[in-house]
Amino acid sequence: SRVRQGNAALAAAAIALKERHLRYAHRVHAATKRHSLRLGAEIKRQRVEAKVIREGLEAVVARKEILAAKIEQSVANHEEIRERLRKLAEAERSLPHPLTRAESAFKTTLQANADDLPLLGAKLEELKRRCEAIGEDFATIGGLAAGDGDVFERLAASDPAIAAEIELQDAATKANLERVKEIELAVGPLDDF
């Protein structure tokens, strides 16, 4: 009888389980199956998307490596170009440049002055010779004046034209002596010529 009771309880429990839980289990099973199909489709879609992203990343990495190589090559080319420009600038500086108009005129002036130098030397010698002759004349005149102090005064008093000429020659002599001093200051003593 106990077995009967147990069997009856088991049968009652099975009926209750069937009524309550079996329908619920069927609904859960159907929902799980639908959900697993959706999850499967989503996993498949995400795998395809991950593959596309991975391929994109690989392409980006490959492009990055190509760009890095190009940048490295560009840097090397840039340095080579800079070195060539430096050499070109040095070569350009060492080339003879045509003279400007002002430089050409100055060069012509310098050449003309150099060509005139012998003539100026000859003129200086002539002036030196004249100055020495004038100096000797002054010594002679000085000797006359020392012997007779009023020779010039008498000559000047006897003829105003002589007095004027003596004054002109005296002024010219003094001016020439001043020029000789200026020339000696500029070029050195005339004895060196």
Disulfide bonds with the S-S distance in Angstrom:
none
